[in-house]
């Protein structure tokens, strides 16, 4: 990938469109270079509404809609997709920046959708030469990123359901909680499905317990005696009859949800693996220590597009949230964590940095060095993630794969403190 500076398309713009989007309708204002309002309409979010907007834009700009710059308070979504499909030059704004532009035009706090759209259009007209336009994204990378994000959302739903299940069991079935430590395991859910109450567990008897443990490959010497003991005494301490009736119904409902989510997660994992196998940058991410089967597609989906957006490494570091923010005023100088970033990218890099410590000698040494400096675990991981981002930037630029031995030789030859004795 080339890192040559990209020419700004702002100079060729003839019209500036402010797009205040909504779920059902959108408000748009079109300005010319002098700031004269040429169009101010609301469109419905349907085929007719978008056809109407395209027709109006063609009346002013002609068939080449790339001369229409669009300021929108979003980077993803159907509205952005349609604008890119039209061929418009789209400039996404950070919500905080968009709010400041609105306040600049209406310091009294007056607010309406048309005014917001006009404020965005005027901001693009005045300040847009410093903004970065969106590029149409590679469909394969986009699908990987969106599919992985949806998978993460499903995992979060599973976590919420597991927490709710454990809370329900705590109220009426403590023996089940004691017998199983990992409640993300389908075997634990199957246990509740087979023995939903302490009474049914005790009535089932040892033969039924052994059959269940064998069927779910849980018959292990190190845990067998403890589990059998829990099963035998399940009725000694449990919820009352009414609580058991209510909470066992809830537990079974949550188990059904968890089984359905787990089934879909397998579908997602298969699809993600298929997409990852087809991506041209797969070899780069496969070579990086700490990126396993699940984390590699996630980091790829988040970083490849971000890498293409920026001409310089610093832009990616800021976008990823691994570059700190410095506040300096007079004699006050403070360095703090960067919060304005792509959160999903920062989380992915955090997981990667932590996993890389077990696979890379220099990564663990670097992390421990930062900890000795007094940095917290999270801060040390951000520092390590920044090092990995710099390596990844270079690998994506050259197309080479990561070589741990080569990297270590470079560190030693350059006198890096990371691998120095006692560092």
Beta strands, then each sheet from edge to edge (+ up, - down):
strand 1: 15-20
strand 2: 25-32
strand 3: 37-44
strand 4: 68-72
strand 5: 89-92
strand 6: 325-329
strand 7: 332-336
sheet 1: 3+ 2- 1+ 4+ 5+
sheet 2: 6+ 7-
end
